[in-house]
Amino acid sequence: MSKAFIAGWRLGLVGMAIIAAFAGVFGRLYFLHVLESKDLQRIAESNRQKLEVKHSRRGNILDARGNLLAATRTVVEVGVDPQLVDPKDEPKLPLLAYFAGIALEELKARVAKRTFSKRDEYDREVRLIRWSKLADGVSEDTYDKIQALQIAGVYGNSKYERVYPGRELAAHLIGFINKEGQSVGGVEGFLDFYLRGQDGWRETEIDGHRREMARFRTREVEPLDGYHVETTIDMVVQDIIEEEISKLVEQYDPKSVIIAVSEPATGFILGLANYPSFDPNAFWLYPVDSHRNRAATDILEPGSTFKIVAASGALNEGLVNPDSLFDCGMPTASYRGRLVSLPGDSVPHGRMSVHDIVSKSSNRGAAQLGMMLGGNKLYDYARAFGFGEKSGFNLSPETNGLLSEVAQWDGLTISRLPIGHAVGATPLQIHYAMSVMANDGVLMTPRVVRRVLDQEGRTVVSFAPRARRRVVSANTAHTMAKFLADVAKPGGTAPRAAISGYEVAGKTGTTQKIVDGKYSHDRHVATFSGFFPSSRPRLVITIIVDEPQMPGTGYGGRVAAPVFREIGQKLIQYLAIQPPRPTGETLAMWE
């Protein structure tokens, strides 16, 4: 038997292979522990350390009487780790699916998925996703029932959810919180700084199973909850006007409706509603266009409601008195040496006093009042009433409206602007212009927020009433209020606005819409804006109905005025508005 023979070159080859293997191992160790040690150490520490944000609780939004308009509740996000689910718990899955609000087949599919997926294959800080969401948010009571099932791998994370108890009630005034947690519009957007509070955080360490090791917790900062906001909105008033909008929509199927109710002396808005509207709890289910607060963004010709500008301006300048007569039957009038065409009236008129021009809404009479003022004065009064500029309503984007400077007027503007043509206004501008007549000639800033409160109910910030300017004298406003009170009486343009036992003052408006550059004969905007009691105004109410579907013309006195009466009658009972004083006392007060 011969001795085994191993060639030297083979032995050397094996030796070189072994040396190369050890060299590779040691090279890799050198690479990891020397060259890349700092980066790898950072990755290991980041995987071990956890920075957990502790979200603050958003403050509540309240109405003027302390009722909740928006609140924050705690919900639980439910998930499952498929790697930890025990097959023995499969009989419990139907109940879990019921509590989580998902289909049983979908739940079984998620539990069966046990593969890992990476967040980013190029990211060196790789984290493995090993959970599947079952429910975005369930109540704490429901989560207690889920925990009682004792299914391994099922867990929950608490979070806050914004809720709006009134659903569509005052949606455009409140605003909403979107899916990204950002505030959008309304009080939510305007006072987000106060409502959102300040988040806290917790720095801690976790083990390989992603469980916190509390003994290594290094820093914890508690969140500061947001402040509460008290608004001027009254839920009952808001509900009343939204109910009336529903009736209008059912009866006339309009393109849009806006109703506003405010206090003339403070400018506080008690209710403001738009149609179409939306539910802020599920805003994504509604067209984006329905989120728009049309009262501040839409522009329309104010029509006859604008006649208070020319009439009160002429009275305030001392150019006329209530009994001054004008020939409202002639088709033209002289203005600065030239004849100007006057707009037509729906009903022929002869000689009329200033009082009758307002109460019977004569276009030719209003045009002559505007011509007496002259272009510059007419423009100045229009601006003083708030047309052509933002009202100061800061809960949503607001437009200036359209009011051209005198240098841009054409030959007919001087006779068309006094009747509310050649001007574009927002519903809020129309509403607050009428408020001037109810507030002794002073224009107020719209207010929806009354104050910001801390957790103990102490006032942090208050929003007091703010007067923008005096427009006309108190005497002029009182005289105009008397004129406007006859609008709602027999012989006026809005007898359907009358409220038994209370003097209503206001103005109708029926505007032809411009379609393809021309005034349409079948598309109208019906408006009534007024206040009551006229001697001691408590409320200003404006109703604007865009394109009511009905036979004939949708006059403001026919469509909008009855809604004023319905709202007024309900608010008299709710707010305990007292009837006016006897006639003698009222006249004495005017004097």
C-alpha positions, 0 to 999 in steps of 0.5 A: 500500500503506497503513501498518499501523495498531495501535490504541492501546488494543490496544497498551496491553492487550498491555503491561498483559498483559506487565506483569501476567505479570512482576508475577506472576513477581516476586510469586511470587519474592518470596513464595518468597524472602522470605515463605516463604524460611525454610519452604522452606529448612527443607524443602529441608534436610530433604530433603537431610539424613538421620537414619539409626537404627543399631539395636542387636543384641538380646542372646541368651537362654541356658539354664542350660548356655549353649544358645541359647533366643533369638538375633538374626540379620542378614537383608536386606530386599530391594526394587526401584525400578521406575524403574531396572529395565532391560528387558534384565534381564527374563530374570533375574526368575525367579531373583530371584523364586525367591530373594525367595520371591515369585511371578514374576507378582507380581514382574513386576507390581511391576516394571511399576508405575512411578507415584509415590505421595505419603505425604500430599497435605497434607504439605508435606514431600512424599516420593515412594515409588519402591520396592516391597518384595520380601522382608521378610528373606532371609539374607545368603547369599541376598542375595549370590546376588541381588546376583550377578544384577546387576539394576539397581534391586534393593537391600537393607537389612540389619536384625536379626531375632529367632529362637527355635531351639527353636521351641515349646520353653519359649515361655511362659518366653521370650516373643517380639518382636511385629511392632512390635518390642515385647517380649511376656511371658517373659524377653523382656518382663521383661528387655527393658531389658537385652536391647534395648541402645541404638540409635545414629544417623548424621546425613548428607546425600543427593543427588537420587538419595537416595544418601549423600554421605559427605563431609557426614556430621556425626555418627555414634553407634555402637549399644550391643548388648544384654546376654545373659541366662542362665536357670535353664531346662535345655533337656533338662529342658524337652524331656522335660516337653514330650514328656510333655505331647504324650503326655498330649494324644494319650492324653487330649485334655485342655483344658490341661496344665501341668508344672513342674520346680524345685529345692526349695532354690533355687526355680530352675525347670528346666522349665515347660511349658503346653498349648496352646502356640505357636511364638514365631517365628510367634506370629501364627499361633496363638490369643492364648489360647495365648500365656497362661502358664497356670501363673501365670494360671489358677485352679483348686481345688487339691483334695487337694494342699491337705491338706498345709496343714491337716496340717502346720499341726496338727503344727506347732502341736503339736495332734497327733502322727503317731499321733493318731487321728480318727474318719473314719467320722462324717458330722459333727463339733462345731466351736465348739458346733455340728455341721458337716457333713463332706465324704464320702470316695470310700472309707469309713474308720474311725479313722485316724492323722494319717499315714494321713489324709495318705497315704490322703487322707481328706477327713473326716480333713483336715477335722477337722485344719482344725477343730482349727486353727480358722478364723484359724490355718487361714487364716494357714497357707494364706497362709503356704504362698503361697495367696491371694497372688502367688508373685513369678513376674515373667515374665508377668501373675500372679493372686493366686488366691482365698482369702477372709478368715475373716469371709467364710466360710460355715458349711461353709468350715471343713470344706471349705477343708482339702480344697482346696475354697473356695480358688482357686490357680494351678499355681505356687502349688500347686507351690511349696506342695509345695516347702515340704515338700521345703525344710525348711519354707521357701517360695521365690520362683520364679526363671527368670533366673540372671544378666545377662551383658555381651558378654565374659561378665561378670555385670552383674546376678545373681538369687540364690535368695530365701526368702519365709518359713519356713512350718513347722519343719524337723521338721514338714516332715520328718515330712510328707515321711515321710507323703507318701512313703507316698502313692506306695507300695502302699496310698497314692493314687499308687503309679503315681508310684513310682520303683524305688530312689528314695523318692517323696513327693507328693500327688494331687489330683482336683478336680471343676470348677464348671460353672454354679455346681455341681460337675460329675461328668464334668469333673475336674482331675487333679493330682500334685505331689511330690518325690524323693528324699524324704530328700534332695529334688533335684527338685519336679515338678507335673503338672496335667491339665485335663479328661482325656477318659476313661471314669470319673473322671480321678483324679490318681493315675491320670492325673498320677502316671504322668507324674511317674514317667516324668519322674523316671526320665529326669531321674535319668539326665540329672542323675545323681541318686544313690539315697538312703542306706541306711535306717539312715543316712536315719533318722539324718539325720531324727533 
